[in-house]
Amino acid sequence: MAQDESTISSKLSWLFENVLHPSGREYKYTEIEELTEQAGRKVAASYVGKLRRGEQENPAWDVVRVLAKVFGAPISFFFEKLSDEEMQNIKIANAIQESGVQDIALRAAALSEAQQAALLKLIESISDEE
């Protein structure tokens, strides 16, 4: 499904639900605060929560920019409707940041289509066991 175009709140919620912490859970607001500070523009956890709940609208440009950066989304994510493919690319770009995933992806790219299909089945079977 394509991204909801309506509000900062809905877009930020989509990012929280789809760009996950390396442990596989949603980021905590305090973690986003730390990441925004590391990225050069600290956004308070309480403010992030207000934005996500729709209690605060129209954040400053630098807030939008740093949130996009932290979540690995293009800044256009907050201003334009992105296609399903573009939305999927945001998920992929963030998932592949983990070094183990990068190693798997790089090695998988060199495999034949048949080998990639077999690898995908193996990964699915491992995932099903958990």
JOCOR-V417974 format. One record per pair of residues at least 24 apart in sequence whose ideal C-beta (glycine too) atoms are under 6 Angstrom apart, sorted by the first residue. I is the first residue (numbers start at 1). J is the second residue. D is the distance in whole Angstrom. If there is no record, write none. Layout:
<<I	J	D> <I	J	D>>
This chain:
<<2	84	5> <3	82	5> <3	87	6> <5	81	5> <8	51	6> <9	52	6> <9	54	4> <11	78	6> <12	51	6> <12	52	5> <13	52	6> <15	71	4> <18	91	5> <19	71	5> <19	94	5> <22	98	6> <35	70	4> <36	66	5> <36	70	6> <39	66	5> <39	69	5> <39	70	6> <41	66	4>>
